[in-house]
Amino acid sequence: METDNAVTLLRSLKGAPLSVLIAIRLFPGPASLLQLAAATGYERTAVTQAVAGLEMMGFVERAHYRGWQLTRAAVQLPLWTPSEIGTIAPDARPVLSAGAEVDRPQPSD
């Protein structure tokens, strides 16, 4: 059943929702719908629908009346590298259990 959920998530995170998710990550603070539309190239209507869907999935939240930010659930998606996770606000970082390690591929010469 867990695989079905992953496939459903993958199918829903494409197009405008995925672009909006990445755009919010790239902004230094909360991003408005107009900023997201400009950054992604999608019409404001598509961005509004994408943000609504991402909010229902628990990946974004309203930071204040004009901006959106990532939630802890979005940070845990496998879209960010370990070094990028260090640049995300401390309250949004995923909590790793003691002794957890991140597998990194070794560079080949």
C-alpha positions in Angstrom: 0.0 0.0 0.0 2.9 2.4 0.7 4.0 2.0 -3.0 0.5 3.1 -4.1 0.8 6.2 -2.0 4.3 7.0 -3.5 3.0 6.6 -7.0 0.0 8.8 -6.3 2.3 11.5 -4.8 4.6 11.3 -7.8 1.7 11.7 -10.2 0.4 14.7 -8.3 3.8 16.4 -8.1 4.3 17.3 -11.7 3.7 20.4 -13.7 2.6 23.5 -11.8 2.6 21.9 -8.3 6.2 20.7 -8.7 7.3 24.0 -10.2 5.7 25.9 -7.4 7.2 23.7 -4.7 10.7 24.2 -6.2 10.1 28.0 -6.6 9.0 28.4 -2.9 12.2 26.6 -1.9 14.3 29.0 -4.0 12.8 32.1 -2.4 14.7 33.4 0.7 11.4 34.1 2.5 7.7 33.5 2.0 6.6 33.9 -1.7 3.4 35.5 -2.9 1.3 34.1 -5.7 2.5 36.8 -8.1 6.1 36.0 -7.3 5.5 32.3 -7.8 3.7 33.0 -11.1 6.6 35.1 -12.3 9.2 32.5 -11.2 7.4 29.5 -12.7 6.0 31.0 -15.8 2.5 29.6 -15.0 -0.6 31.8 -15.0 -1.7 33.0 -11.6 -4.8 30.7 -11.8 -2.6 27.6 -12.2 -0.3 28.8 -9.4 -3.3 29.3 -7.1 -4.6 25.8 -7.8 -1.1 24.3 -7.3 -0.7 26.1 -4.0 -4.2 24.9 -2.9 -3.3 21.3 -3.8 0.1 21.5 -2.1 -1.5 23.0 1.0 -4.0 20.1 1.1 -1.1 17.6 0.8 0.6 19.4 3.7 3.6 20.6 1.7 3.1 24.4 1.9 1.5 26.7 4.5 0.6 30.4 4.5 3.4 32.3 6.2 1.3 35.4 6.5 -1.5 37.0 4.5 0.6 37.4 1.3 3.1 34.6 1.3 3.6 30.8 1.2 6.4 28.7 2.7 7.4 25.0 2.8 6.3 22.8 5.7 8.4 20.1 7.4 6.7 17.5 5.2 8.0 19.2 2.0 11.5 19.5 3.3 11.5 15.7 3.8 10.7 15.0 0.2 13.7 13.7 -1.7 14.0 16.9 -3.8 16.8 18.5 -1.8 20.4 17.6 -1.3 21.8 17.2 2.2 23.8 20.4 1.9 20.6 22.3 0.9 18.7 21.0 4.0 21.3 22.9 6.1 20.1 26.2 4.5 16.4 25.7 5.3 15.0 27.5 8.4 15.7 25.5 11.5 12.1 25.0 12.4 11.4 23.5 9.0 14.3 21.1 9.0 13.5 17.4 9.3 14.5 15.8 12.5 16.9 12.9 12.1 17.1 10.3 14.7 20.4 9.8 16.6 23.0 8.0 14.5 21.1 8.7 11.2 23.4 9.0 8.2 22.9 10.3 4.7 24.2 8.0 2.0 26.3 9.9 -0.4 27.8 8.5 -3.6 31.6 8.4 -3.6 33.1 10.4 -6.5 34.7 8.3 -9.2 38.0 9.4 -10.7 
